[in-house]
């Protein structure tokens, strides 16, 4: 997964919906799963199973698969 940085500029945050911005929500959920795995709160197999569920929810179009350390 590519590292991306976001900077809050103090303005009003736009309303986001999963239907309008599926890639954002998918990447946010993936980041949470990877963080939980890194903290040893999830095993790699648990993370993979969760990713399968996310893939089925968002479809393959928005899924970039990587390894648990974020490399490709």
Secondary structure, DSSP 4 states (H G I P E B T S, - for coil): ---------SSPPPP--TTT-HHHHHHHHHHHHHHHHHTTSS-HHHHHHHHHHHHHHH-GGG-----TTS--
